[in-house]
Amino acid sequence: MTVQSRRERPAKPALTRQGIIDAALQIMNAEGLRKVTMRRVATALDTGHASLYVYVRDAEDLHAQILDALLAPVVEATPPEGTWRDRLKALLIGYHTVLRERPELARMALSTQPSGPHYLALVEAILNLLHEGGADDRAAAWGVDMLLLYPTAIAVEHTQPKPARHASGDLDTLTAVLAEVDAARTPHIARLGHLLISGNPSTRADWALDVLLDGILHATPPPG
């Protein structure tokens, strides 16, 4: 067996932050976010894992950078026309889609605060649209968290999607329970049971965003 001299091997590409993120994305797409560790990425890049710490703080930071990279097209896809509310909803739906398609990232987003350039561009776009809609500065600044938390939480809710037959079975069970509640003990549930499970997910999500936006615009101004 002929052993190739190190001097004859092609030089490795210079290690960069973007190169680390690209390698992490490839691993996540192929094997899932749990496999995106500093050592796993270092192996993919043929380097020591200690070298990565020059560019990312730790695995949590690396995961946040993956999310930031995936957010790059979200702001760009916001329709240039339409009301400020419609454009803001489209922006938030785009954010939700990124997380819904990668549920492991959704769970991560609940506990890790992204701070990359594309996430900041998303926040900037939300603030701009809230300003266009007439929200005061403090309400807009505080409202951003609520607006991003809702699509994140909905994505987390579906991190372990059930087979369609199970989901249908759960709804059938809930429907049966609501139909048999004691009206004397739970009169509101008895009267509104059919409404509690009405509407499709898209319609309910659109309504929920309207509730949040109306609240941001019309709630009592927060204390200074």
C-alpha positions as CSV (number, residue, x, y, z in Angstrom):
1,M,0.0,0.0,0.0
2,T,1.3,3.4,-1.0
3,V,1.0,6.1,1.7
4,Q,0.5,9.5,0.3
5,S,2.9,12.1,1.7
6,R,1.3,15.0,3.5
7,R,3.3,17.3,1.3
8,E,1.6,15.7,-1.8
9,R,-2.0,16.1,-0.4
10,P,-4.1,19.0,-1.7
11,A,-4.1,21.9,0.7
12,K,-7.3,22.1,2.8
13,P,-9.5,25.2,2.2
14,A,-9.0,27.9,4.8
15,L,-11.4,27.5,7.8
16,T,-14.1,30.2,7.8
17,R,-17.2,30.9,9.7
18,Q,-19.3,30.5,6.6
19,G,-17.6,27.2,5.8
20,I,-18.4,25.9,9.3
21,I,-22.1,27.0,8.9
22,D,-22.3,25.3,5.5
23,A,-20.9,22.1,6.8
24,A,-23.3,22.2,9.8
25,L,-26.2,22.7,7.4
26,Q,-25.2,19.7,5.3
27,I,-25.0,17.5,8.4
28,M,-28.4,18.8,9.7
29,N,-30.1,18.1,6.4
30,A,-28.7,14.6,6.2
31,E,-28.7,13.5,9.8
32,G,-30.7,16.0,11.9
33,L,-29.8,18.8,14.2
34,R,-28.8,16.5,17.1
35,K,-25.8,15.3,15.0
36,V,-24.5,18.8,14.5
37,T,-21.9,18.9,17.2
38,M,-18.6,20.7,17.2
39,R,-16.7,17.4,16.8
40,R,-18.9,16.2,14.0
41,V,-18.5,19.4,12.1
42,A,-14.8,19.4,12.7
43,T,-14.5,15.9,11.3
44,A,-16.5,17.0,8.2
45,L,-14.0,19.8,7.7
46,D,-11.0,17.7,8.5
47,T,-9.8,19.8,11.3
48,G,-9.6,19.7,15.1
49,H,-12.8,20.7,16.9
50,A,-10.9,23.3,19.0
51,S,-10.3,25.3,15.7
52,L,-14.0,25.9,15.4
53,Y,-14.2,27.9,18.7
54,V,-12.4,30.8,16.9
55,Y,-15.5,31.3,14.8
56,V,-18.4,30.0,17.0
57,R,-18.8,30.0,20.8
58,D,-20.3,26.5,21.2
59,A,-22.8,24.1,19.7
60,E,-25.7,26.3,20.7
61,D,-24.2,29.3,18.9
62,L,-23.6,27.0,15.9
63,H,-27.3,25.9,15.8
64,A,-28.4,29.6,16.1
65,Q,-26.1,30.4,13.1
66,I,-27.8,27.6,11.1
67,L,-31.2,29.2,11.8
68,D,-29.8,32.6,10.8
69,A,-28.6,31.2,7.5
70,L,-32.0,29.7,6.7
71,L,-33.7,33.0,7.4
72,A,-31.8,34.7,4.5
73,P,-34.5,34.3,1.9
74,V,-37.4,35.1,4.3
75,V,-37.2,38.9,4.2
76,E,-36.4,38.9,0.5
77,A,-39.6,36.9,-0.2
78,T,-41.8,39.5,1.5
79,P,-44.2,40.8,-1.1
80,P,-43.5,44.5,-2.0
81,E,-47.2,45.3,-2.4
82,G,-50.3,44.9,-0.2
83,T,-51.2,46.4,3.1
84,W,-48.7,46.6,5.9
85,R,-50.6,43.9,7.7
86,D,-50.6,41.5,4.8
87,R,-46.9,42.0,4.3
88,L,-46.2,41.4,7.9
89,K,-48.3,38.3,8.0
90,A,-46.4,37.0,4.9
91,L,-43.1,37.7,6.7
92,L,-44.2,35.8,9.8
93,I,-45.6,32.9,7.8
94,G,-42.2,32.7,6.0
95,Y,-40.5,32.5,9.4
96,H,-42.9,29.8,10.5
97,T,-42.3,27.8,7.4
98,V,-38.6,27.6,8.0
99,L,-39.2,26.3,11.5
100,R,-42.1,24.0,10.6
101,E,-39.9,22.3,8.0
102,R,-37.1,21.9,10.6
103,P,-38.8,21.2,13.9
104,E,-35.6,20.6,15.8
105,L,-34.6,24.2,15.0
106,A,-38.0,25.4,16.3
107,R,-37.3,23.8,19.7
108,M,-33.9,25.4,19.7
109,A,-35.3,28.8,18.8
110,L,-37.4,28.8,22.0
111,S,-34.3,28.6,24.2
112,T,-31.6,30.3,22.2
113,Q,-31.8,33.9,21.1
114,P,-30.7,34.3,17.5
115,S,-28.6,37.4,16.7
116,G,-27.2,36.9,13.3
117,P,-27.5,39.4,10.4
118,H,-30.5,37.7,8.8
119,Y,-32.4,37.4,12.1
120,L,-31.7,41.1,12.7
121,A,-33.0,41.9,9.1
122,L,-36.2,40.0,10.0
123,V,-36.6,42.0,13.2
124,E,-35.9,45.2,11.3
125,A,-38.6,44.4,8.7
126,I,-41.2,43.6,11.4
127,L,-40.4,46.9,13.2
128,N,-40.7,48.8,10.0
129,L,-44.1,47.3,9.1
130,L,-45.4,47.9,12.7
131,H,-44.3,51.5,12.4
132,E,-46.1,51.7,9.0
133,G,-49.2,50.3,10.7
134,G,-49.1,53.0,13.4
135,A,-47.7,51.2,16.4
136,D,-45.8,53.4,18.9
137,D,-42.1,52.7,19.4
138,R,-42.4,50.8,22.7
139,A,-45.4,48.7,21.6
140,A,-43.5,47.8,18.4
141,A,-40.3,46.9,20.3
142,W,-42.1,44.7,22.8
143,G,-44.5,43.3,20.2
144,V,-41.7,41.8,18.1
145,D,-41.1,39.1,20.7
146,M,-44.8,38.1,20.8
147,L,-45.1,38.1,17.0
148,L,-42.0,35.8,16.6
149,L,-43.0,33.6,19.6
150,Y,-46.3,32.6,18.1
151,P,-45.1,31.0,14.9
152,T,-42.2,29.4,16.8
153,A,-44.6,27.8,19.4
154,I,-46.8,26.5,16.6
155,A,-43.9,24.9,14.9
156,V,-42.7,23.4,18.2
157,E,-46.2,21.9,18.7
158,H,-45.6,19.9,15.5
159,T,-42.0,18.8,16.3
160,Q,-43.2,15.2,16.5
161,P,-46.0,15.0,14.0
162,K,-48.4,12.1,14.4
163,P,-49.6,9.9,11.6
164,A,-52.8,11.3,10.0
165,R,-54.9,8.5,11.5
166,H,-53.7,9.3,15.0
167,A,-54.3,13.0,14.6
168,S,-57.8,12.3,13.3
169,G,-58.3,9.9,16.2
170,D,-57.3,12.6,18.7
171,L,-59.8,15.0,17.2
172,D,-62.6,12.4,17.2
173,T,-61.9,11.7,20.9
174,L,-61.9,15.4,21.8
175,T,-65.2,15.8,19.8
176,A,-66.8,13.0,21.7
177,V,-65.6,14.3,25.1
178,L,-66.9,17.8,24.3
179,A,-70.3,16.4,23.3
180,E,-70.7,14.7,26.7
181,V,-69.6,17.4,29.1
182,D,-71.8,18.2,32.0
183,A,-73.5,21.5,31.1
184,A,-74.2,22.2,34.7
185,R,-70.5,22.1,35.7
186,T,-69.0,23.5,32.5
187,P,-71.8,25.6,30.8
188,H,-69.4,27.6,28.5
189,I,-67.7,24.5,27.2
190,A,-71.1,22.8,26.6
191,R,-72.3,25.8,24.7
192,L,-69.1,26.5,22.7
193,G,-67.7,23.0,22.3
194,H,-68.3,22.9,18.6
195,L,-66.5,26.2,18.2
196,L,-63.5,25.1,20.3
197,I,-62.6,22.7,17.5
198,S,-63.8,24.7,14.5
199,G,-61.7,26.2,11.8
200,N,-58.7,25.0,9.9
201,P,-55.1,25.6,11.1
202,S,-54.5,28.3,8.5
203,T,-57.6,30.3,9.3
204,R,-57.0,30.0,13.0
205,A,-53.3,31.1,12.6
206,D,-54.4,34.1,10.5
207,W,-56.9,35.1,13.1
208,A,-54.3,34.7,15.9
209,L,-51.9,37.1,14.1
210,D,-54.7,39.6,13.7
211,V,-55.4,39.4,17.5
212,L,-51.7,40.0,18.2
213,L,-51.5,42.9,15.8
214,D,-54.7,44.5,17.0
215,G,-53.4,44.2,20.6
216,I,-50.0,45.8,19.7
217,L,-51.8,48.7,18.0
218,H,-54.6,49.3,20.6
219,A,-53.3,48.0,24.0
220,T,-52.8,50.5,26.8
221,P,-49.3,52.0,26.2
222,P,-46.7,50.2,28.3
223,P,-45.1,52.2,31.1
224,G,-42.1,54.2,30.2
